[in-house]
Amino acid sequence: MTQGSDLGRGLLWCGIYLPGFGLHLLLLCLGSRLLWRPISYADVVCVYVGQNDYYYEYTECDSTGSRWRVAIPQTPGACTGLPEPVRGTECTFSCEAGEFLEMSAQECTQCAAGSYSLGSGIRFDQWDSMPAGFSSLATSLDNGPQGDDRLTCNSSSWVPQGNYLESNRDECMVSLIYAVHLKKQGSISFEYQYPDKNLLFEFFIQNDQCQEMDQSADKKWLKLTSHGEWATHTVNLKSGTNILYWRTGGVLMGTKVVKPVLLKNVQIEGVAYTSECFPCKPGTFSRVPGSSSCDSCPRDTYSGRGASSCTPSEGSGVCKARPPCSRKDYFQIHTACGSDGKTQVIYKWIEPRICLEDVAGAEKLPPSGEREPCPPCNPGFYNNDTATCSPCPPGTFSDGKKACERCPAGTEPVLGYEYKWWNVLPANMKTSCFNVGNSKCDSMNGWEVARDHIQSGAGGSDNDYLILNIHVPGFKLPMSMSSHSGTECGRITFEFETVCTADCELYFMMVRRSTTVVESWEGSKTRQSYTHVMTQNGSVSYTWAFQRTNQPSDVRRYVNDVVRIFSISVSNAVDGVSSKCRACALSGQASSSLCVPCPPGHYIDSQTNQCTECPSNTRLLPHTTPGPDACRPCGPGSKSDKVHSLCYSDCHFTHTEGNVTLSFDFSLLGSVGSLMNGPSFTSKGTKYYRQFNISLCGGQSHMAVCTDNVTDLSITDSQRERGEGANAVKTFICQSTIIPAIGRGFHTALSSQSINLADTFLGDQRNSVLYRLFSFMLAVILLASSFEETSSCESGRSAVVTLRCNPEKSTKGEISVPSQCPAGTCDGCTFNFLWESSGACPTCTESDYHRIEGDILYVWTEPKLCMGGVSLPEKKTLPCEGVEVWIRLGAGLAAFTAVLLISLTCYFWKKNKRLEYKYSRLVMSANKECEMPGADSCAVMEGEDNEGDMEDEVVYTKPSLLGKLKAIASKVRWTLVDSFPFSKCSSGLDL
């Protein structure tokens, strides 16, 4: 496919040749939509052409099954002198293997000697240049914050490297495209190397309408391979047009350069015919015409491209002058121990030796060193007076210097490997050398033993992969710990250093169902130790691969760049040896067993060799000396599970300060919270997010899970959700890198680079809870940590989760990170999260509400900073009995007093009237006595005597309350009467 000029923004045109389809097509690519149409003669400008300036192709088959043979100019724009179209062969026509369709005569013709044909198949195994029909297309990055980033992809492409194709190493999305038309159902198979998970690699198929064909995930996403390993991928193809895509794109989070994808031996089956034969590649030949394959040249012969026979030689088709020998042409090794128990350093030429040592300026091979005593045996081995060390028998142990001894009663051998002396390569270790581009070092040792260390070998080229491998068939915990439910099965620890002047790199990989790069180191590194913990039991291989430089070169420049490994130890290996014995419980089983495994959560008392259960809320630490110190207390606010293997939070906290007690129930927040942080952009403009999953409550069954859905395709989706994949991280707090589907051409978002941030719950911190409460910032701080060392965090990672009470938030709440650290961490080791939620508020108690006086009504105390717990008592309506009695009594007394006062008032008013009347009569009588003749009496009116008699009766009746009042009134009246002075006759009454 050849690119043309842009027809508009995002518009690209290109011509694609379809083998067996018989037609050039014009491909218009607008976004993700492809438009096809045949190239017509109206698209070209006609000029004169000669007979060698055109070739023949077939048109598409019509509804009758016929087609036409047409001439296509080699150069667009030339059409004068072209032969007229003629009727072609039937559409069902095909050629056999070893034949090709000769278009001039439209007949199948045998391939000439030196070439081959698959008949109904196409094979591409030579990549000196890009074969016809293949095209490399770089997709511009338009999802970054800067629009100019897409211009950097112009130089990104798949590059032919002779025996294979090499992909890009940057963040550009580069597609290798090949279109083929099949007359029947067929298949495609190819070999590839995919060593770096930081590079996305997918293979998919589209039809002529640019619709992606149905394809399972394991067929679309290619699996990782170990360094130097070629994997084969096969996919079935449907009849019709198939557009094949190999697409790669890096995900660079730093300055590290990714390893490219390598592709070779592409073979397609199902085409009707091939219009040409394929020449045999160098080193192979086909002797007779009509061959369907090429044979390899015999030993000591060579051939060039398209050879029909091989030429005798010394292994090379071209002779070059042999250079003088130098320091780079030999290496040193330590010999195995001899019968005298001694070894020595000797020097050997790198084979095959090409240099000359007898010419001027050549360096001679140094003499061998003096013989010196052999190093002792490794722990767990013994020397039985022979030249080799042998492993101790089962049930025995040795430190490597003494004879093997049987473990005493009450103990058991601690199995494993501990290699720290390197006289010979251990039996369970292998070494090899591999180069992608050549086979010069295939027979060489990649590593050489050197007494107190093992180091990388010379290799054949600077870009060789020098490989060291150790195989562990499985792990077995000591019997005293075999019932533990902890996650650690075993661990591997090695001590190493690298000395480099170029861009060397050391890979440490784990190989199980797939290859995983556990860690890598670039450049020179001082002597240091690294430990990897194995959490799943099963057979596993660990591999160290050292490459001096990733740039191919025929000249060796960095032969002195070396990596040295001083010691390798593997614990709990099934087939391991023992260097010591561990105390265990006394035997209670068959005589063949010396120890009885302790129940889960028990430790071995070194004094009695008995199993003792750890105290409550403690966890049992592995790899510690027997005794109570093996049980470590859980942090504040946490508890241990039943088997004392894990401390966790049950989401219930209580804090008391003074007379105030606060209770928290964080179960309302849910067991796992998530935060999608971003977007962020790499230096190339690739958009990605950081997703954090945080588990607050529960043990193993409620852990947060982060998975890798790109490189772990051997498990089902349900297994991935449960965290059962090889690349799944199941812990308290984990982080994944999410690459959105939009802008990258994927149908689903990609999750990769999952890491463990905290696998140990340290507890909660609540010293300032009450102060925060009164500041309306009630918070509880949860502390967690991961003690797994990394290259950037020597003490492991830690995380702080602050739960803040915010009644305005929902129960689930919101998780955020500090604004000054948008990645959740400022140093890459300590992570901080703030979780604001109403579910983080303390539970309500009776002290959080009060009663309104004068009525039976309860209300919350404002501001309300509690959730759940007790609820407000219901409002009650009660008869006011006590209040009514007093009201009635008071009202009765008031009424009685009022009636009494009114009665007395009326009574005294009436008496006063009578008194006034009598007084007036007396006055009148006095006046008459002086002025007029007096009467015989004092003018007592009729009826007065009756009143006096009545009064006399009242006075002498039985005293009553009313009578007493009358008596008092009478006394007062007469007192008043007697007190008035009366004067006789002359001047009247003087008052």
C-alpha positions, 0 to 999 in steps of 0.5 A: 500500500502506498500513501498519497496526499491528504484529501482533508482532515483525517482523510487518507487515500492509498492503493492496495493490491489484493493477491488473488483478487485481481484488482487494485482498489482505492482505499479512502480512510476517513476516521475509522470508516473505509470506502472502496472503489475500483480505479477506473481509466478516468482516474489517470491521464493517458500517455504512451507506454511500452510492453514492459510498463504494464501488468495483467490483473483480473476484474471482480467476478460478476453474477455469472461467474466470469471476469475480465483480464485487464492491463494495469500500467506500472506507473499511474497516468499511462494508458496509451498502447495498453492491450484490450481487455479479454475474457479471463478464466472462470472464477473457480479456477485455481493452481496447484502447489508449486505453480503460479498463474501466468497471466499472459497465457492465463495458464498455470505454470510451474515455478522455476528452480530456486523458487516455490509456490504454495498454490492456494497460499501465500508466505512471507519469510524475507523482510529485507524490504517491505513486501508488495501489498504490505503497508505501515500506517501511523495514526496521529495522536489527537487526544493529547493536550497539544495538537502538535503531538500528532506530527511526531508519528510521521517517522513511526512505522514497522521496519524490515530487519532481514529475517523479521519485521520490527514494530515501533517503540514509541506511543504512536499507534502504528498499523501493519496492513495487508489486504487479501481476497480469499476464494474459500475459507482459509487461515493466517498464521505468523510468528511473533515476539512480544516481550514488553507489556508496556507496548500494546499489541493486537491483531484484528481483521476487517471486511471490505466495509471496514467492519471488524469481524467477530474475534475472541479476546484471546485471538485479538490480544496477543500474549506476552512471550519471554525474551527470545521466545517465538510464539505462533498465532493462527486465526481462521479467515472467511472467504471474501476480502480480509484486511489484516491489521497488526497494531502496536502502540506504547504506553510510556509513563517515563523515559524508559524505552519499550521493547519492540514487537517482532514479526516473521513467517506470515502465511495465508491459506485460501487464495485461488492462485498466486501470480508469482513464485517466491524465491528461496531465501538465503541458506535455502534452495529448490532444486527442481521446478514446481517446488512447493517449499525450499530446503535448507542447505547442508552443512558447510554450504551456503546459498543466496537468494533464489538459489537452485543449489548450495555452494560448498563453503566454510559457512559464509557466502562472502569472505572477509579479512580476519581481524587480529585478536583482542581482549574482546575475543576471549573470556575467563572461566573457572574449572570444575573441582578436580580430584585434588580438590582444587580449581583454577582460572583459565581463558578460552577463545570465543567460538567460533574464533575468527580473529588471528593471534599470530599477526602484528598487534594481536593479543595472545590468550592469557595463561591460566591462573594458579590452582587454588582450593575449591570453594565449599559446598552450598548449604544443604550439600555435602562433599563425600571426598569426591570432586562434586557436591551432593545434596543431603538425603531427605530429613537431613541437613548440612551447612555445606562444610560438614557431613549431613545430619538428621534433624532431631525429634521435634524439628523438621528440615527447612527446604529450599535452595541457597546458592552462594558458591559457584564452582559448577552450575547447579543441576536445576539451573540452565544458561543459554544465549539468544539473538533475534537477528542471528544464531552466532551465540546459540551454542554459547553459555550465557553465564559463567561460574566464577567461584563466589559469583556467577556472571554474564558470559561473552556472547556473540554480539553486544545485543545478545540476550544472556539467559540464566534460568532456575526451575522450581517444581513447586512450594511446600510450607514447613509442616508447622505452618502448612495449615496457615491460610497466609498468602505467601508460599515461598520467596526468592532472594538474590544479590547482584550488581551490574557494571555497564558503559552502554545502555545495558538492562537486566530483566528478572522474569517469572514464567508460569502460564505466561512470562511476566517481567517482575523487575528490570534494572538499567545501567550500572547498579551497585551491589544490592539485594532483591526479593520476590514473594510467591503467592500462588503455589505451582511449578514456576521458572525464574529467568534473568536475561541480560542485554548489553545494548539493544542496538544491533552491531557487527562490532563488539564494543561492550564486552566488559559490561557484565552482571554478577549474581552473588547469591540466590536463595529460594525458600520452601522449594519442594525439591529443595535441600536443608541447611537447618531444622525448624522446631515443630509440634511433637509428633502425634501421627504415624511414625513416619512423621516427626512433626504434627502441623500446628492448627491455624493461628498457632505458633511453636513454643520453643521451650516445650515444642508445643503449639500455642494459639496467638492471643486475640487480635494478633496476627502470626508473622511468617519467617520469624523465630518460634515464640510469642514474638511471632504474634504481632498485635493488630493496630488500633481499630483492627482485629485479626481473622480466625486463623491470625493471618490477617488484621483487618477492620470491621468498620466499627470504631469507638473513641472516648475522650472525657465524658464523650463517646463516639461510635462509628460504623463505616459499613454504610460506605460499602466494602470497596470504594473507587476513585478515577483520577485524571486525565493525565498525559504522557510525554507523547500525549497519550491520555490515561487515568489512575484508578484507585480501589480502596477496601475498608471492611472485612478480610480476604473476601472483601479485598480490593481487586485491580486487574490487567485486561491486556496481557492476562487473557487466559482467564475468564471475566468472572475469574478476573472480577474475583481477582484470580488472574495471574496479573490480578492484584488483590489487596486493601488498596491498589492502583491501575492505569486505565487507557480510555478506548476513545482516541486509541481505536479500541472498543474497550478501555485498557487496564494495565500496570496494576500495583499493590499500594497497601496489603497490611492494615496498620490501624486508625488514628483518632487522637484529635477526633473531638477537636475536629468534631467541634470544628465540624470536621469530624474525621477518622484516619485509617493507616495501611502499608505494603512492606514489599520493597521496590526500586523507588520505595526501599521501605515499601509503600504506605497509604493514609485514608482520611474518612471525614464526616460530611452530612451534606454528602451521600452515604457512598460519598466522594474520594479525592486526593490532595490538590498538590499531588494529583496522582495521590502521592508526591513522592511515589511511596506515600499515598493520601486519600480523603473520603468525605461521606455522611456514612463517615459520621458517628452513629447517633446516640441519646445524647444527640437529641433533646426534648422541647419543654412544655410538650412531649417532642424530641429534636436533634441537636444542631448541627447534626453530625451523626448518622444511623444509630438510635432514632428520635422517640415518637411524639406522645399525647398524654392527658394533663391530669396533674395540671387540671387538679390544681387548676380546679382547686385554684378556680374553686377557691377563687370562686368561693372567695369572690362569692364570699366577698360579694355576699359580705359586700351586699350584707354590709351595704344593706346593714349600712343602709339600715344604720343610715336610716336609724341615724336619720330618724334619731336626728329627726327625733332630736330636732323635734324634741327641741322645736316641737312638742315631744311625743311619748316615744322616740318615734319608733316606726312600726315594725322596728320592735319586730326587728329588735325582737328578731335581733334579740332572737338572733343573738341568743340563738346558737352561734353560727358563722353568719351569726357571728358576722352579724354580732360583729356588725351589730357591735360595730354599729352600736359602737358607732352610734354610741360614739356620736355626740348628741347635744340637746335642743339648742344647736342640734346635732354636733358631728 
